[in-house]
Structure formats: C-alpha cells, structure tokens
Amino acid sequence: MKKILVTTIAMLILSAPAFAKDTCNDACSRYIECTEELMKTKASAEQRKTLNDGCMNACKKQTAKVNKCYNVGKNSCQSYASCVMEAMQKK
C-alpha cells in the first residue's frame, strides 16, 4: 500500500495539459497495471479510481514527462516505475 501511495504521489507531481485524452487513458491504464504488477496485488475499485484520478491529473500537467515514461514503460513495468521515480526527483 505504501508503494501505491508513493507512486500515486509521484504521478501527481508529474501532471500535464495538452496530452491527448486517449493517450492519457492508455498511459494511466498502463500505470495501474504496472502498479498492480509491481505490488503483486490487485487494487480495489477505490484504489484503482484513486490511481486513475492521480494519473489523469498528472497527464494533464506534465505532458512531456508522462509521455516519456509511458513510452519507456510500454514493455516493462520496472522501466515505467524507474522513469516515474527519476522524473519525480528532477522536478
């Protein structure tokens, strides 16, 4: 649960406008899948909503960072998580 919270906070920090809604939906779906995979647990409906809301907010505010991490993490959840953590530290 702590990692989910940290990852959610990281995505909130990475927020960005002008990112196509479909791309945000794809990036956020991948984000939730990766969070579940890395946590080795299935998020509850409430947790999924929180994760999605935070991710969509991030996607609207930090377009370039979200897009970069999404593209880097398409094939590897570990790469996605590493990119998010790195981007959060560079803010």
PyMOL Python script that loads the backbone (N, CA, C, O; Angstrom):
from pymol import cmd

cmd.read_pdbstr("""\
ATOM      1  N   MET A   1       0.823  -1.190   0.000  1.00  0.00           N
ATOM      2  CA  MET A   1       0.000   0.000   0.000  1.00  0.00           C
ATOM      3  C   MET A   1       0.868   1.254   0.000  1.00  0.00           C
ATOM      4  O   MET A   1       0.528   2.252  -0.636  1.00  0.00           O
ATOM      5  N   LYS A   2       2.002   1.199   0.724  1.00  0.00           N
ATOM      6  CA  LYS A   2       2.893   2.356   0.784  1.00  0.00           C
ATOM      7  C   LYS A   2       3.445   2.679  -0.607  1.00  0.00           C
ATOM      8  O   LYS A   2       3.533   3.848  -0.985  1.00  0.00           O
ATOM      9  N   LYS A   3       3.821   1.630  -1.380  1.00  0.00           N
ATOM     10  CA  LYS A   3       4.332   1.856  -2.729  1.00  0.00           C
ATOM     11  C   LYS A   3       3.259   2.452  -3.630  1.00  0.00           C
ATOM     12  O   LYS A   3       3.555   3.305  -4.467  1.00  0.00           O
ATOM     13  N   ILE A   4       2.014   2.008  -3.463  1.00  0.00           N
ATOM     14  CA  ILE A   4       0.924   2.572  -4.259  1.00  0.00           C
ATOM     15  C   ILE A   4       0.794   4.058  -3.957  1.00  0.00           C
ATOM     16  O   ILE A   4       0.648   4.865  -4.875  1.00  0.00           O
ATOM     17  N   LEU A   5       0.846   4.422  -2.700  1.00  0.00           N
ATOM     18  CA  LEU A   5       0.737   5.822  -2.310  1.00  0.00           C
ATOM     19  C   LEU A   5       1.903   6.633  -2.859  1.00  0.00           C
ATOM     20  O   LEU A   5       1.699   7.724  -3.392  1.00  0.00           O
ATOM     21  N   VAL A   6       3.119   6.117  -2.738  1.00  0.00           N
ATOM     22  CA  VAL A   6       4.307   6.816  -3.249  1.00  0.00           C
ATOM     23  C   VAL A   6       4.201   6.989  -4.758  1.00  0.00           C
ATOM     24  O   VAL A   6       4.491   8.062  -5.287  1.00  0.00           O
ATOM     25  N   THR A   7       3.787   5.939  -5.444  1.00  0.00           N
ATOM     26  CA  THR A   7       3.659   6.011  -6.893  1.00  0.00           C
ATOM     27  C   THR A   7       2.563   6.994  -7.290  1.00  0.00           C
ATOM     28  O   THR A   7       2.715   7.734  -8.262  1.00  0.00           O
ATOM     29  N   THR A   8       1.458   7.006  -6.543  1.00  0.00           N
ATOM     30  CA  THR A   8       0.387   7.956  -6.817  1.00  0.00           C
ATOM     31  C   THR A   8       0.885   9.379  -6.635  1.00  0.00           C
ATOM     32  O   THR A   8       0.617  10.241  -7.473  1.00  0.00           O
ATOM     33  N   ILE A   9       1.596   9.632  -5.566  1.00  0.00           N
ATOM     34  CA  ILE A   9       2.151  10.964  -5.326  1.00  0.00           C
ATOM     35  C   ILE A   9       3.105  11.342  -6.456  1.00  0.00           C
ATOM     36  O   ILE A   9       3.095  12.478  -6.931  1.00  0.00           O
ATOM     37  N   ALA A  10       3.918  10.395  -6.876  1.00  0.00           N
ATOM     38  CA  ALA A  10       4.848  10.659  -7.978  1.00  0.00           C
ATOM     39  C   ALA A  10       4.087  11.067  -9.234  1.00  0.00           C
ATOM     40  O   ALA A  10       4.474  12.022  -9.908  1.00  0.00           O
ATOM     41  N   MET A  11       3.027  10.369  -9.548  1.00  0.00           N
ATOM     42  CA  MET A  11       2.253  10.707 -10.739  1.00  0.00           C
ATOM     43  C   MET A  11       1.551  12.048 -10.582  1.00  0.00           C
ATOM     44  O   MET A  11       1.409  12.782 -11.560  1.00  0.00           O
ATOM     45  N   LEU A  12       1.109  12.385  -9.373  1.00  0.00           N
ATOM     46  CA  LEU A  12       0.501  13.694  -9.160  1.00  0.00           C
ATOM     47  C   LEU A  12       1.504  14.807  -9.422  1.00  0.00           C
ATOM     48  O   LEU A  12       1.157  15.852  -9.973  1.00  0.00           O
ATOM     49  N   ILE A  13       2.736  14.577  -9.027  1.00  0.00           N
ATOM     50  CA  ILE A  13       3.790  15.568  -9.231  1.00  0.00           C
ATOM     51  C   ILE A  13       4.108  15.717 -10.714  1.00  0.00           C
ATOM     52  O   ILE A  13       4.523  16.788 -11.156  1.00  0.00           O
ATOM     53  N   LEU A  14       3.918  14.666 -11.470  1.00  0.00           N
ATOM     54  CA  LEU A  14       4.250  14.684 -12.893  1.00  0.00           C
ATOM     55  C   LEU A  14       3.133  15.197 -13.804  1.00  0.00           C
ATOM     56  O   LEU A  14       3.188  14.948 -15.008  1.00  0.00           O
ATOM     57  N   SER A  15       2.147  15.884 -13.295  1.00  0.00           N
ATOM     58  CA  SER A  15       0.952  16.238 -14.054  1.00  0.00           C
ATOM     59  C   SER A  15       1.123  17.163 -15.303  1.00  0.00           C
ATOM     60  O   SER A  15       2.058  17.964 -15.285  1.00  0.00           O
ATOM     61  N   ALA A  16       0.168  17.106 -16.543  1.00  0.00           N
ATOM     62  CA  ALA A  16       0.396  17.943 -17.771  1.00  0.00           C
ATOM     63  C   ALA A  16      -0.750  18.152 -18.774  1.00  0.00           C
ATOM     64  O   ALA A  16      -1.378  17.168 -19.165  1.00  0.00           O
ATOM     65  N   PRO A  17      -1.068  19.451 -19.231  1.00  0.00           N
ATOM     66  CA  PRO A  17      -2.132  19.713 -20.207  1.00  0.00           C
ATOM     67  C   PRO A  17      -1.717  19.394 -21.646  1.00  0.00           C
ATOM     68  O   PRO A  17      -0.536  19.167 -21.908  1.00  0.00           O
ATOM     69  N   ALA A  18      -2.643  19.374 -22.554  1.00  0.00           N
ATOM     70  CA  ALA A  18      -2.389  19.199 -23.988  1.00  0.00           C
ATOM     71  C   ALA A  18      -2.006  17.779 -24.372  1.00  0.00           C
ATOM     72  O   ALA A  18      -1.593  17.552 -25.509  1.00  0.00           O
ATOM     73  N   PHE A  19      -2.125  16.844 -23.493  1.00  0.00           N
ATOM     74  CA  PHE A  19      -1.842  15.438 -23.781  1.00  0.00           C
ATOM     75  C   PHE A  19      -3.163  14.838 -24.258  1.00  0.00           C
ATOM     76  O   PHE A  19      -4.177  14.979 -23.574  1.00  0.00           O
ATOM     77  N   ALA A  20      -3.176  14.193 -25.378  1.00  0.00           N
ATOM     78  CA  ALA A  20      -4.422  13.658 -25.921  1.00  0.00           C
ATOM     79  C   ALA A  20      -5.094  12.744 -24.905  1.00  0.00           C
ATOM     80  O   ALA A  20      -4.442  11.938 -24.241  1.00  0.00           O
ATOM     81  N   LYS A  21      -6.426  12.891 -24.799  1.00  0.00           N
ATOM     82  CA  LYS A  21      -7.161  12.110 -23.810  1.00  0.00           C
ATOM     83  C   LYS A  21      -6.967  10.604 -23.998  1.00  0.00           C
ATOM     84  O   LYS A  21      -6.803   9.875 -23.020  1.00  0.00           O
ATOM     85  N   ASP A  22      -6.986  10.144 -25.225  1.00  0.00           N
ATOM     86  CA  ASP A  22      -6.782   8.707 -25.472  1.00  0.00           C
ATOM     87  C   ASP A  22      -5.406   8.269 -24.996  1.00  0.00           C
ATOM     88  O   ASP A  22      -5.259   7.188 -24.426  1.00  0.00           O
ATOM     89  N   THR A  23      -4.402   9.102 -25.229  1.00  0.00           N
ATOM     90  CA  THR A  23      -3.053   8.769 -24.789  1.00  0.00           C
ATOM     91  C   THR A  23      -2.985   8.745 -23.272  1.00  0.00           C
ATOM     92  O   THR A  23      -2.348   7.868 -22.690  1.00  0.00           O
ATOM     93  N   CYS A  24      -3.644   9.709 -22.628  1.00  0.00           N
ATOM     94  CA  CYS A  24      -3.692   9.709 -21.161  1.00  0.00           C
ATOM     95  C   CYS A  24      -4.377   8.449 -20.652  1.00  0.00           C
ATOM     96  O   CYS A  24      -3.921   7.833 -19.689  1.00  0.00           O
ATOM     97  N   ASN A  25      -5.458   8.073 -21.291  1.00  0.00           N
ATOM     98  CA  ASN A  25      -6.154   6.844 -20.874  1.00  0.00           C
ATOM     99  C   ASN A  25      -5.239   5.636 -21.008  1.00  0.00           C
ATOM    100  O   ASN A  25      -5.197   4.781 -20.123  1.00  0.00           O
ATOM    101  N   ASP A  26      -4.506   5.565 -22.114  1.00  0.00           N
ATOM    102  CA  ASP A  26      -3.567   4.454 -22.323  1.00  0.00           C
ATOM    103  C   ASP A  26      -2.461   4.474 -21.273  1.00  0.00           C
ATOM    104  O   ASP A  26      -2.142   3.448 -20.672  1.00  0.00           O
ATOM    105  N   ALA A  27      -1.874   5.665 -21.058  1.00  0.00           N
ATOM    106  CA  ALA A  27      -0.784   5.801 -20.086  1.00  0.00           C
ATOM    107  C   ALA A  27      -1.268   5.437 -18.680  1.00  0.00           C
ATOM    108  O   ALA A  27      -0.556   4.769 -17.930  1.00  0.00           O
ATOM    109  N   CYS A  28      -2.466   5.872 -18.331  1.00  0.00           N
ATOM    110  CA  CYS A  28      -2.982   5.608 -16.983  1.00  0.00           C
ATOM    111  C   CYS A  28      -3.382   4.149 -16.804  1.00  0.00           C
ATOM    112  O   CYS A  28      -3.206   3.587 -15.722  1.00  0.00           O
ATOM    113  N   SER A  29      -3.911   3.537 -17.840  1.00  0.00           N
ATOM    114  CA  SER A  29      -4.216   2.104 -17.761  1.00  0.00           C
ATOM    115  C   SER A  29      -2.933   1.317 -17.535  1.00  0.00           C
ATOM    116  O   SER A  29      -2.894   0.401 -16.713  1.00  0.00           O
ATOM    117  N   ARG A  30      -1.883   1.678 -18.268  1.00  0.00           N
ATOM    118  CA  ARG A  30      -0.584   1.015 -18.111  1.00  0.00           C
ATOM    119  C   ARG A  30      -0.030   1.257 -16.712  1.00  0.00           C
ATOM    120  O   ARG A  30       0.521   0.351 -16.087  1.00  0.00           O
ATOM    121  N   TYR A  31      -0.182   2.484 -16.230  1.00  0.00           N
ATOM    122  CA  TYR A  31       0.283   2.849 -14.889  1.00  0.00           C
ATOM    123  C   TYR A  31      -0.382   1.971 -13.829  1.00  0.00           C
ATOM    124  O   TYR A  31       0.292   1.462 -12.933  1.00  0.00           O
ATOM    125  N   ILE A  32      -1.692   1.793 -13.926  1.00  0.00           N
ATOM    126  CA  ILE A  32      -2.419   0.972 -12.953  1.00  0.00           C
ATOM    127  C   ILE A  32      -1.986  -0.488 -13.073  1.00  0.00           C
ATOM    128  O   ILE A  32      -1.762  -1.151 -12.061  1.00  0.00           O
ATOM    129  N   GLU A  33      -1.868  -0.989 -14.294  1.00  0.00           N
ATOM    130  CA  GLU A  33      -1.399  -2.371 -14.495  1.00  0.00           C
ATOM    131  C   GLU A  33      -0.027  -2.577 -13.857  1.00  0.00           C
ATOM    132  O   GLU A  33       0.214  -3.579 -13.183  1.00  0.00           O
ATOM    133  N   CYS A  34       0.862  -1.619 -14.078  1.00  0.00           N
ATOM    134  CA  CYS A  34       2.218  -1.740 -13.534  1.00  0.00           C
ATOM    135  C   CYS A  34       2.226  -1.650 -12.012  1.00  0.00           C
ATOM    136  O   CYS A  34       2.969  -2.373 -11.348  1.00  0.00           O
ATOM    137  N   THR A  35       1.412  -0.776 -11.469  1.00  0.00           N
ATOM    138  CA  THR A  35       1.326  -0.665 -10.017  1.00  0.00           C
ATOM    139  C   THR A  35       0.886  -1.990  -9.419  1.00  0.00           C
ATOM    140  O   THR A  35       1.460  -2.457  -8.436  1.00  0.00           O
ATOM    141  N   GLU A  36      -0.140  -2.597 -10.019  1.00  0.00           N
ATOM    142  CA  GLU A  36      -0.615  -3.897  -9.535  1.00  0.00           C
ATOM    143  C   GLU A  36       0.453  -4.977  -9.710  1.00  0.00           C
ATOM    144  O   GLU A  36       0.658  -5.804  -8.822  1.00  0.00           O
ATOM    145  N   GLU A  37       1.124  -4.966 -10.845  1.00  0.00           N
ATOM    146  CA  GLU A  37       2.158  -5.974 -11.098  1.00  0.00           C
ATOM    147  C   GLU A  37       3.312  -5.842 -10.107  1.00  0.00           C
ATOM    148  O   GLU A  37       3.770  -6.835  -9.541  1.00  0.00           O
ATOM    149  N   LEU A  38       3.773  -4.625  -9.904  1.00  0.00           N
ATOM    150  CA  LEU A  38       4.903  -4.413  -9.004  1.00  0.00           C
ATOM    151  C   LEU A  38       4.532  -4.661  -7.543  1.00  0.00           C
ATOM    152  O   LEU A  38       5.370  -5.097  -6.754  1.00  0.00           O
ATOM    153  N   MET A  39       3.284  -4.384  -7.185  1.00  0.00           N
ATOM    154  CA  MET A  39       2.821  -4.626  -5.817  1.00  0.00           C
ATOM    155  C   MET A  39       2.399  -6.087  -5.624  1.00  0.00           C
ATOM    156  O   MET A  39       2.188  -6.534  -4.497  1.00  0.00           O
ATOM    157  N   LYS A  40       2.278  -6.821  -6.728  1.00  0.00           N
ATOM    158  CA  LYS A  40       1.846  -8.222  -6.704  1.00  0.00           C
ATOM    159  C   LYS A  40       0.506  -8.394  -6.004  1.00  0.00           C
ATOM    160  O   LYS A  40       0.292  -9.322  -5.224  1.00  0.00           O
ATOM    161  N   THR A  41      -0.392  -7.453  -6.316  1.00  0.00           N
ATOM    162  CA  THR A  41      -1.739  -7.497  -5.765  1.00  0.00           C
ATOM    163  C   THR A  41      -2.694  -6.761  -6.695  1.00  0.00           C
ATOM    164  O   THR A  41      -2.274  -5.891  -7.458  1.00  0.00           O
ATOM    165  N   LYS A  42      -3.944  -7.100  -6.634  1.00  0.00           N
ATOM    166  CA  LYS A  42      -4.972  -6.435  -7.425  1.00  0.00           C
ATOM    167  C   LYS A  42      -5.530  -5.281  -6.602  1.00  0.00           C
ATOM    168  O   LYS A  42      -5.957  -5.474  -5.463  1.00  0.00           O
ATOM    169  N   ALA A  43      -5.526  -4.089  -7.176  1.00  0.00           N
ATOM    170  CA  ALA A  43      -6.066  -2.918  -6.484  1.00  0.00           C
ATOM    171  C   ALA A  43      -7.585  -3.026  -6.399  1.00  0.00           C
ATOM    172  O   ALA A  43      -8.238  -3.560  -7.295  1.00  0.00           O
ATOM    173  N   SER A  44      -8.128  -2.509  -5.303  1.00  0.00           N
ATOM    174  CA  SER A  44      -9.584  -2.465  -5.165  1.00  0.00           C
ATOM    175  C   SER A  44     -10.133  -1.421  -6.131  1.00  0.00           C
ATOM    176  O   SER A  44      -9.369  -0.630  -6.686  1.00  0.00           O
ATOM    177  N   ALA A  45     -11.424  -1.410  -6.333  1.00  0.00           N
ATOM    178  CA  ALA A  45     -12.054  -0.421  -7.208  1.00  0.00           C
ATOM    179  C   ALA A  45     -11.739   1.003  -6.728  1.00  0.00           C
ATOM    180  O   ALA A  45     -11.477   1.891  -7.540  1.00  0.00           O
ATOM    181  N   GLU A  46     -11.766   1.209  -5.433  1.00  0.00           N
ATOM    182  CA  GLU A  46     -11.465   2.524  -4.867  1.00  0.00           C
ATOM    183  C   GLU A  46      -9.998   2.905  -5.122  1.00  0.00           C
ATOM    184  O   GLU A  46      -9.703   4.048  -5.472  1.00  0.00           O
ATOM    185  N   GLN A  47      -9.092   1.953  -4.945  1.00  0.00           N
ATOM    186  CA  GLN A  47      -7.674   2.220  -5.201  1.00  0.00           C
ATOM    187  C   GLN A  47      -7.431   2.503  -6.682  1.00  0.00           C
ATOM    188  O   GLN A  47      -6.652   3.390  -7.028  1.00  0.00           O
ATOM    189  N   ARG A  48      -8.098   1.748  -7.552  1.00  0.00           N
ATOM    190  CA  ARG A  48      -7.958   1.970  -8.995  1.00  0.00           C
ATOM    191  C   ARG A  48      -8.460   3.361  -9.372  1.00  0.00           C
ATOM    192  O   ARG A  48      -7.853   4.037 -10.202  1.00  0.00           O
ATOM    193  N   LYS A  49      -9.553   3.783  -8.770  1.00  0.00           N
ATOM    194  CA  LYS A  49     -10.084   5.126  -9.050  1.00  0.00           C
ATOM    195  C   LYS A  49      -9.101   6.196  -8.586  1.00  0.00           C
ATOM    196  O   LYS A  49      -8.859   7.167  -9.303  1.00  0.00           O
ATOM    197  N   THR A  50      -8.535   6.026  -7.396  1.00  0.00           N
ATOM    198  CA  THR A  50      -7.550   6.977  -6.871  1.00  0.00           C
ATOM    199  C   THR A  50      -6.322   7.030  -7.777  1.00  0.00           C
ATOM    200  O   THR A  50      -5.833   8.111  -8.104  1.00  0.00           O
ATOM    201  N   LEU A  51      -5.830   5.870  -8.175  1.00  0.00           N
ATOM    202  CA  LEU A  51      -4.674   5.807  -9.060  1.00  0.00           C
ATOM    203  C   LEU A  51      -4.980   6.461 -10.404  1.00  0.00           C
ATOM    204  O   LEU A  51      -4.168   7.226 -10.924  1.00  0.00           O
ATOM    205  N   ASN A  52      -6.146   6.162 -10.962  1.00  0.00           N
ATOM    206  CA  ASN A  52      -6.519   6.728 -12.255  1.00  0.00           C
ATOM    207  C   ASN A  52      -6.687   8.248 -12.165  1.00  0.00           C
ATOM    208  O   ASN A  52      -6.210   8.976 -13.035  1.00  0.00           O
ATOM    209  N   ASP A  53      -7.360   8.724 -11.121  1.00  0.00           N
ATOM    210  CA  ASP A  53      -7.558  10.172 -10.963  1.00  0.00           C
ATOM    211  C   ASP A  53      -6.222  10.900 -10.849  1.00  0.00           C
ATOM    212  O   ASP A  53      -6.021  11.940 -11.477  1.00  0.00           O
ATOM    213  N   GLY A  54      -5.318  10.357 -10.055  1.00  0.00           N
ATOM    214  CA  GLY A  54      -3.999  10.961  -9.899  1.00  0.00           C
ATOM    215  C   GLY A  54      -3.216  10.942 -11.200  1.00  0.00           C
ATOM    216  O   GLY A  54      -2.557  11.920 -11.553  1.00  0.00           O
ATOM    217  N   CYS A  55      -3.290   9.835 -11.903  1.00  0.00           N
ATOM    218  CA  CYS A  55      -2.581   9.710 -13.167  1.00  0.00           C
ATOM    219  C   CYS A  55      -3.138  10.679 -14.208  1.00  0.00           C
ATOM    220  O   CYS A  55      -2.369  11.342 -14.905  1.00  0.00           O
ATOM    221  N   MET A  56      -4.440  10.769 -14.321  1.00  0.00           N
ATOM    222  CA  MET A  56      -5.043  11.683 -15.302  1.00  0.00           C
ATOM    223  C   MET A  56      -4.677  13.129 -14.979  1.00  0.00           C
ATOM    224  O   MET A  56      -4.410  13.918 -15.886  1.00  0.00           O
ATOM    225  N   ASN A  57      -4.662  13.479 -13.707  1.00  0.00           N
ATOM    226  CA  ASN A  57      -4.250  14.815 -13.302  1.00  0.00           C
ATOM    227  C   ASN A  57      -2.794  15.057 -13.710  1.00  0.00           C
ATOM    228  O   ASN A  57      -2.459  16.117 -14.240  1.00  0.00           O
ATOM    229  N   ALA A  58      -1.948  14.082 -13.463  1.00  0.00           N
ATOM    230  CA  ALA A  58      -0.534  14.185 -13.824  1.00  0.00           C
ATOM    231  C   ALA A  58      -0.385  14.326 -15.337  1.00  0.00           C
ATOM    232  O   ALA A  58       0.416  15.125 -15.823  1.00  0.00           O
ATOM    233  N   CYS A  59      -1.146  13.559 -16.053  1.00  0.00           N
ATOM    234  CA  CYS A  59      -1.066  13.558 -17.509  1.00  0.00           C
ATOM    235  C   CYS A  59      -1.410  14.935 -18.077  1.00  0.00           C
ATOM    236  O   CYS A  59      -0.851  15.334 -19.099  1.00  0.00           O
ATOM    237  N   LYS A  60      -2.300  15.647 -17.444  1.00  0.00           N
ATOM    238  CA  LYS A  60      -2.713  16.971 -17.913  1.00  0.00           C
ATOM    239  C   LYS A  60      -1.699  18.056 -17.589  1.00  0.00           C
ATOM    240  O   LYS A  60      -1.672  19.087 -18.262  1.00  0.00           O
ATOM    241  N   LYS A  61      -0.869  17.853 -16.582  1.00  0.00           N
ATOM    242  CA  LYS A  61       0.047  18.901 -16.126  1.00  0.00           C
ATOM    243  C   LYS A  61       1.498  18.725 -16.566  1.00  0.00           C
ATOM    244  O   LYS A  61       2.221  19.714 -16.687  1.00  0.00           O
ATOM    245  N   GLN A  62       1.932  17.519 -16.802  1.00  0.00           N
ATOM    246  CA  GLN A  62       3.335  17.246 -17.167  1.00  0.00           C
ATOM    247  C   GLN A  62       3.394  16.347 -18.394  1.00  0.00           C
ATOM    248  O   GLN A  62       3.914  15.232 -18.342  1.00  0.00           O
ATOM    249  N   THR A  63       2.859  16.844 -19.479  1.00  0.00           N
ATOM    250  CA  THR A  63       2.725  16.063 -20.703  1.00  0.00           C
ATOM    251  C   THR A  63       4.004  15.357 -21.117  1.00  0.00           C
ATOM    252  O   THR A  63       3.998  14.145 -21.331  1.00  0.00           O
ATOM    253  N   ALA A  64       5.086  16.087 -21.232  1.00  0.00           N
ATOM    254  CA  ALA A  64       6.334  15.506 -21.743  1.00  0.00           C
ATOM    255  C   ALA A  64       6.843  14.390 -20.845  1.00  0.00           C
ATOM    256  O   ALA A  64       7.285  13.352 -21.335  1.00  0.00           O
ATOM    257  N   LYS A  65       6.786  14.595 -19.536  1.00  0.00           N
ATOM    258  CA  LYS A  65       7.289  13.583 -18.601  1.00  0.00           C
ATOM    259  C   LYS A  65       6.419  12.329 -18.625  1.00  0.00           C
ATOM    260  O   LYS A  65       6.934  11.211 -18.634  1.00  0.00           O
ATOM    261  N   VAL A  66       5.113  12.517 -18.636  1.00  0.00           N
ATOM    262  CA  VAL A  66       4.205  11.366 -18.666  1.00  0.00           C
ATOM    263  C   VAL A  66       4.385  10.600 -19.975  1.00  0.00           C
ATOM    264  O   VAL A  66       4.453   9.371 -19.979  1.00  0.00           O
ATOM    265  N   ASN A  67       4.462  11.334 -21.081  1.00  0.00           N
ATOM    266  CA  ASN A  67       4.634  10.698 -22.389  1.00  0.00           C
ATOM    267  C   ASN A  67       5.942   9.909 -22.440  1.00  0.00           C
ATOM    268  O   ASN A  67       5.971   8.781 -22.931  1.00  0.00           O
ATOM    269  N   LYS A  68       7.014  10.500 -21.937  1.00  0.00           N
ATOM    270  CA  LYS A  68       8.314   9.818 -21.923  1.00  0.00           C
ATOM    271  C   LYS A  68       8.234   8.524 -21.115  1.00  0.00           C
ATOM    272  O   LYS A  68       8.651   7.466 -21.587  1.00  0.00           O
ATOM    273  N   CYS A  69       7.702   8.611 -19.911  1.00  0.00           N
ATOM    274  CA  CYS A  69       7.621   7.418 -19.052  1.00  0.00           C
ATOM    275  C   CYS A  69       6.710   6.357 -19.651  1.00  0.00           C
ATOM    276  O   CYS A  69       7.009   5.166 -19.574  1.00  0.00           O
ATOM    277  N   TYR A  70       5.606   6.778 -20.242  1.00  0.00           N
ATOM    278  CA  TYR A  70       4.696   5.820 -20.870  1.00  0.00           C
ATOM    279  C   TYR A  70       5.413   5.084 -22.008  1.00  0.00           C
ATOM    280  O   TYR A  70       5.318   3.861 -22.111  1.00  0.00           O
ATOM    281  N   ASN A  71       6.119   5.816 -22.849  1.00  0.00           N
ATOM    282  CA  ASN A  71       6.829   5.190 -23.967  1.00  0.00           C
ATOM    283  C   ASN A  71       7.957   4.290 -23.487  1.00  0.00           C
ATOM    284  O   ASN A  71       8.171   3.214 -24.045  1.00  0.00           O
ATOM    285  N   VAL A  72       8.680   4.719 -22.460  1.00  0.00           N
ATOM    286  CA  VAL A  72       9.769   3.911 -21.890  1.00  0.00           C
ATOM    287  C   VAL A  72       9.213   2.637 -21.257  1.00  0.00           C
ATOM    288  O   VAL A  72       9.843   1.582 -21.326  1.00  0.00           O
ATOM    289  N   GLY A  73       8.043   2.733 -20.646  1.00  0.00           N
ATOM    290  CA  GLY A  73       7.490   1.618 -19.886  1.00  0.00           C
ATOM    291  C   GLY A  73       6.491   0.747 -20.606  1.00  0.00           C
ATOM    292  O   GLY A  73       5.821  -0.070 -19.974  1.00  0.00           O
ATOM    293  N   LYS A  74       6.369   0.899 -21.919  1.00  0.00           N
ATOM    294  CA  LYS A  74       5.391   0.084 -22.652  1.00  0.00           C
ATOM    295  C   LYS A  74       5.639  -1.412 -22.513  1.00  0.00           C
ATOM    296  O   LYS A  74       4.694  -2.200 -22.482  1.00  0.00           O
ATOM    297  N   ASN A  75       6.899  -1.801 -22.429  1.00  0.00           N
ATOM    298  CA  ASN A  75       7.231  -3.228 -22.371  1.00  0.00           C
ATOM    299  C   ASN A  75       7.746  -3.695 -21.025  1.00  0.00           C
ATOM    300  O   ASN A  75       7.999  -4.885 -20.836  1.00  0.00           O
ATOM    301  N   SER A  76       7.906  -2.767 -20.082  1.00  0.00           N
ATOM    302  CA  SER A  76       8.471  -3.136 -18.786  1.00  0.00           C
ATOM    303  C   SER A  76       7.928  -2.244 -17.677  1.00  0.00           C
ATOM    304  O   SER A  76       8.144  -1.032 -17.673  1.00  0.00           O
ATOM    305  N   CYS A  77       7.231  -2.857 -16.751  1.00  0.00           N
ATOM    306  CA  CYS A  77       6.716  -2.092 -15.616  1.00  0.00           C
ATOM    307  C   CYS A  77       7.857  -1.536 -14.769  1.00  0.00           C
ATOM    308  O   CYS A  77       7.748  -0.440 -14.218  1.00  0.00           O
ATOM    309  N   GLN A  78       8.930  -2.276 -14.668  1.00  0.00           N
ATOM    310  CA  GLN A  78      10.071  -1.795 -13.893  1.00  0.00           C
ATOM    311  C   GLN A  78      10.643  -0.530 -14.532  1.00  0.00           C
ATOM    312  O   GLN A  78      11.018   0.405 -13.826  1.00  0.00           O
ATOM    313  N   SER A  79      10.711  -0.497 -15.861  1.00  0.00           N
ATOM    314  CA  SER A  79      11.193   0.690 -16.570  1.00  0.00           C
ATOM    315  C   SER A  79      10.243   1.865 -16.348  1.00  0.00           C
ATOM    316  O   SER A  79      10.681   3.000 -16.160  1.00  0.00           O
ATOM    317  N   TYR A  80       8.955   1.587 -16.372  1.00  0.00           N
ATOM    318  CA  TYR A  80       7.944   2.631 -16.153  1.00  0.00           C
ATOM    319  C   TYR A  80       8.110   3.216 -14.750  1.00  0.00           C
ATOM    320  O   TYR A  80       8.155   4.434 -14.582  1.00  0.00           O
ATOM    321  N   ALA A  81       8.198   2.357 -13.760  1.00  0.00           N
ATOM    322  CA  ALA A  81       8.339   2.815 -12.373  1.00  0.00           C
ATOM    323  C   ALA A  81       9.641   3.595 -12.181  1.00  0.00           C
ATOM    324  O   ALA A  81       9.655   4.627 -11.511  1.00  0.00           O
ATOM    325  N   SER A  82      10.718   3.109 -12.761  1.00  0.00           N
ATOM    326  CA  SER A  82      12.012   3.797 -12.642  1.00  0.00           C
ATOM    327  C   SER A  82      11.950   5.181 -13.272  1.00  0.00           C
ATOM    328  O   SER A  82      12.474   6.146 -12.715  1.00  0.00           O
ATOM    329  N   CYS A  83      11.316   5.277 -14.422  1.00  0.00           N
ATOM    330  CA  CYS A  83      11.175   6.562 -15.102  1.00  0.00           C
ATOM    331  C   CYS A  83      10.363   7.544 -14.257  1.00  0.00           C
ATOM    332  O   CYS A  83      10.728   8.713 -14.131  1.00  0.00           O
ATOM    333  N   VAL A  84       9.274   7.068 -13.686  1.00  0.00           N
ATOM    334  CA  VAL A  84       8.431   7.927 -12.841  1.00  0.00           C
ATOM    335  C   VAL A  84       9.226   8.438 -11.642  1.00  0.00           C
ATOM    336  O   VAL A  84       9.174   9.624 -11.316  1.00  0.00           O
ATOM    337  N   MET A  85       9.954   7.544 -10.992  1.00  0.00           N
ATOM    338  CA  MET A  85      10.727   7.954  -9.814  1.00  0.00           C
ATOM    339  C   MET A  85      11.828   8.938 -10.201  1.00  0.00           C
ATOM    340  O   MET A  85      12.074   9.903  -9.477  1.00  0.00           O
ATOM    341  N   GLU A  86      12.490   8.706 -11.327  1.00  0.00           N
ATOM    342  CA  GLU A  86      13.537   9.610 -11.801  1.00  0.00           C
ATOM    343  C   GLU A  86      12.952  10.984 -12.149  1.00  0.00           C
ATOM    344  O   GLU A  86      13.514  12.016 -11.783  1.00  0.00           O
ATOM    345  N   ALA A  87      11.838  10.985 -12.846  1.00  0.00           N
ATOM    346  CA  ALA A  87      11.195  12.244 -13.236  1.00  0.00           C
ATOM    347  C   ALA A  87      10.733  13.019 -12.010  1.00  0.00           C
ATOM    348  O   ALA A  87      10.811  14.248 -11.984  1.00  0.00           O
ATOM    349  N   MET A  88      10.253  12.308 -10.996  1.00  0.00           N
ATOM    350  CA  MET A  88       9.789  12.958  -9.778  1.00  0.00           C
ATOM    351  C   MET A  88      10.961  13.650  -9.076  1.00  0.00           C
ATOM    352  O   MET A  88      10.795  14.744  -8.536  1.00  0.00           O
ATOM    353  N   GLN A  89      12.120  13.036  -9.078  1.00  0.00           N
ATOM    354  CA  GLN A  89      13.295  13.596  -8.408  1.00  0.00           C
ATOM    355  C   GLN A  89      13.853  14.817  -9.149  1.00  0.00           C
ATOM    356  O   GLN A  89      14.496  15.673  -8.540  1.00  0.00           O
ATOM    357  N   LYS A  90      13.611  14.896 -10.445  1.00  0.00           N
ATOM    358  CA  LYS A  90      14.114  16.012 -11.252  1.00  0.00           C
ATOM    359  C   LYS A  90      13.192  17.224 -11.248  1.00  0.00           C
ATOM    360  O   LYS A  90      13.543  18.254 -11.824  1.00  0.00           O
ATOM    361  N   LYS A  91      12.046  17.136 -10.630  1.00  0.00           N
ATOM    362  CA  LYS A  91      11.065  18.222 -10.663  1.00  0.00           C
ATOM    363  C   LYS A  91      11.607  19.496 -10.186  1.00  0.00           C
ATOM    364  O   LYS A  91      10.893  20.499 -10.158  1.00  0.00           O
TER     365      LYS A  91
END
""", "prot")
cmd.dss("prot")
cmd.show_as("cartoon", "prot")
cmd.util.cbc("prot")
cmd.orient("prot")
